[in-house]
Amino acid sequence: MPLLGEPSHVKLTESMRSLPSALALNTTLKAILVISAHWEAPNFNVITGNNVPLLFDYSGFPPESYKFQYTPPGAQTLAEDIVTLLNNHGIASKQITIQDRKGYDHGVFVPLMCSFPKADVPVVQLSLKQGLDAAEHIAVGQILAPLRDQGVLLYGSGMSYHNMRNFMGGSSGNEESVAFDTWLHDTLSLKNVKERLEQLSQWEKLAPAARRCHPREEHLAPLFVIAGAGSKSDDVVTRTFSGEVLGQKVSSFAFGGGSGGGGLTKSEL
């Protein structure tokens, strides 16, 4: 919808296009690690390469939406570093090929085509792990946090609200989306990092209308990783987008500016 110019996504699309300037990204940006809501695997798998195809994992859209092209360079050393970091901390991870994963899903290429249209920054994709355990994904983010010192942007691609029935004109959920969004913002703004991550890991229990806003949490899970990676005590948490998409309140958040530098973002699709 952002690439097709869907009116309900205009403000969100604008925020993704302005993301590099909003995060003050410059020549220190060496690579982008994307965690997308649209790839779950038995373990935390990694894919990269110079000619990774696009996976058009959707249906019912106009013909032009199946002709997009986006071919960023790969980052093999970064992919290997990610696998090593996770395995060394007891988290099973491996790099796979396009024979096992047919390409970058739309959770990768849509936001990157908006934010980095030149496709000149190397890209690596990390899967979510099946089960979507919040604490485990937060821990993975904490393990990967040192990548920020190497000029890697960690880009979480999901959505802060994701109830498709309400998006598509079903029962109203706007008040619930506002309440959930307020809780999410307040939680991520907590100065005590330990408390912030503990509350986020218990989102299902603590957030208002949690399961009505996320009947399944795959679109929230990328934020778990990003929040873990952005958990230095002096990191600044900012909301880079706040608005409505298809009648529901959604937000994007960035973590950065701490002693490790680097920007981390949570972006909606």
N, C-alpha and C positions, 0 to 999 in steps of 0.2 A: 504493500500500500504506500509506503514512503516513496518508493521509486516510481510508482504509477501516478503520483500526485494526488492521492486520495485526500479530499478536503478535510476530513476528520483527523488527518495525520500531519497537517501542514506545520503546526507549531512544533510538534515532536521532531519532524524532519529538519526544520530549521535548527533546532538545538543540536542534532547530530552533525549537521554540516558545520556548525560553528564550534564544535567540540575542541579541535586542536588549538584554536585561539583562546577558548575559555579555560583550557588547562595549561596555557602558555607552553605548549609543546614546541620544541625547536630542534636544532640539529643534533641534540643529545638523544633523540629518539632512535633507537637501534632496531627495534622489532616490536611486534604486537602479539600478545598471547590472548586468544579469544576463548572464553568459556561460554558455550551456547546452550540454551535450553533445549535444543533440538538434537542433542547427541547424548545418549546414555549408554554405558557399556558396563560389563562385569567389573572392570577395574578402571583406573584413570588413564585412559589411552590417549596417545598423542599422534597427530598427523601433521606433516608439513611437506613442502616440495615446491619446485619451480613451475610445475605444470599440473597442479591439483585442479581437477574439473569442478564445476559447480553442481551441487545436488539440488535439483528443483523439487524439494520435498513438500509440495503443495499441489492443489488441484482447483480447477474452476476459475482460474484467472485468465486474462486476455493473452493471446498468442505471444505478444512482445515480452511478457514476463518469463518466458521460457527461452529467451534469447540473450539474456544478460551475459556479459563477459567481465570477469575480474580475475586477473592472473598475477597476483603479487609474488615476489620471490619467496623461496622457502628460507628456513633458518635451521639447518641441520644441527649445528652445534647447540643452539638453544634447546631444540627438541631433546637432544641427548642429555643436556644438563637437567632438564625437567624430570626425565625418567630417573636419572641418578639421584637427584635430590629426594624424590618421593620414595624410591626403593631404599635409600639409606635411612629413611625415617620409618621404615616398616609399612609403607603404603605401596601396594602392588601397582606397577605402572609399566607400560611398554609402548614402543612406537610401532604403529601399524602402517600398512601401505594402502593405496587406493584399490587394491584387490579386496581388501576387507572393509574399507569405508569409501564409498564411491565418490566422495568429494566434500567440499565445504558446503554445509547446509545454509539455508537462508538466514539463520541466526548469525552467520559469519559475513556473508557477502553483502547483505542488505545494509547493515550499519556501516560497514567499512566502505562501501561504495558512496555513502553519504559523507562520512568523516574523512576518508583518505582516497578520494576518487582517482588519483594518479596511479594507485596500486604500486607504489614504489617503496613501500616499507615492508620488510620481510614479515611473514605471518606464520604462526603456529596455532593449531587448535587443540585444546584439551577437553576431553569428554567429562561429563558428569558421571558419577558412579550410581549404578542401579541401587534402588533403595532410598536414595536422596537424603541420607542422614545429614541433618544440618550441622551437627558438631563435627562430623568427619570432614565435611566440605570446608568448614571454617578452618580446621586444622591444616588442610591442604593449602589454603591461602596463606596461612602463617609460615608454612614450610617454603612456599614459593616467594615470599616477600623479598628475599635478597636479590631477586631478579631485577627489582626496581633500581638497585644500585648500578645495574648494567645497562640502563637505558631502555628497559622493557616496559611497555605499557600493558597492564593487565586490563582487559576489556570484557566486562561481564554483559552478556547479551541475553536478556530475558524480558520480564515485565513485572512491575511492582503490583499489578492487579491482573488476574487472568481467569475470568469466568466467562467462557465463550457464550453461554446462553444469554447472559446479560449484555455482552457486547453485540450480539446479533438480534437484540430487540425483545428478549424474553423478559422475565420478571425484573423489576427495577432493582438496581443494586448501588445506585449512586451514593446514598447516605452511608452504606457499608463501605464503599470504596474510599470515601473521605475519612471515615473513622480509622480504617486500616492504614491509610496513607499517613495520617497524623501520628498513629502509634509507631509506624516504621521510621518516620522522620525523627520523632522524639527519642526512639531507641538508638538510632545511629548517631544522634547528637550527644549522647551521654559522654561526659568527660572521662569517666572511669572506664577504661577499655575492657577490663575483665567483666564488669557488670554489663557493658554493651553487648559483648559477645555471648555471655550467658543468657541474656534476655532474647537475643536474636535466635539462639539455638532452641529456645522454647517458644518460638513464635506461635505454634499451633495452640498452645495453652494460654498464652498471654495476650495475643493480638485480638482485637474485637472482630467478630465475623470472619475469623481466620479461614475456615474451610469454605465459606461462601465466597470469599475473595480469591482463594486458591483451592478449588476442589482437588487439584493435584499440584504439588509444589515445584514441578520442573522449571517453571518460569521464575520462581523465586530463588532457586538453588544457585544460579550464577552469582547472585549477590552474597551468598554465604562465603564463597571463595574470595570475592573481592573484599568483603569486610574483614576477613581474616588477614588478607595481605595488607590491608590498610590499618593495621592495629598498633602502630607505633604511638607512643604516648603523646608525641607532639604533632601527629598527623591532623590536618584540618579536614573536616567533613563538610562538603558543600552540596547543595541541591542544584544540579545543573539544568533540570527541567521540572516544572510543576504545572500540570494542566490536565485537560480532559482528552481522552481518546475514546471515540465511540460512546460518549456519555459517561465514562467512568474516570475517576481521578487516578492519575499515574504520576510517578516521579522518577527522576534519575539522580544518582548520587556519585560524587567523586571524592576520593580519599587521596590526600597527598600533602606535599609541603613539609613533611617531617624531615628528620635528620637523614633519612635514606633517600630523600628526593623522589622524583617520579610522580606521575599521576595515575590514578586508578579510577575506572569509571564503571557505573552500572547503567546500561542503556536499554530502553524499551523497544520492542518491535510489535 
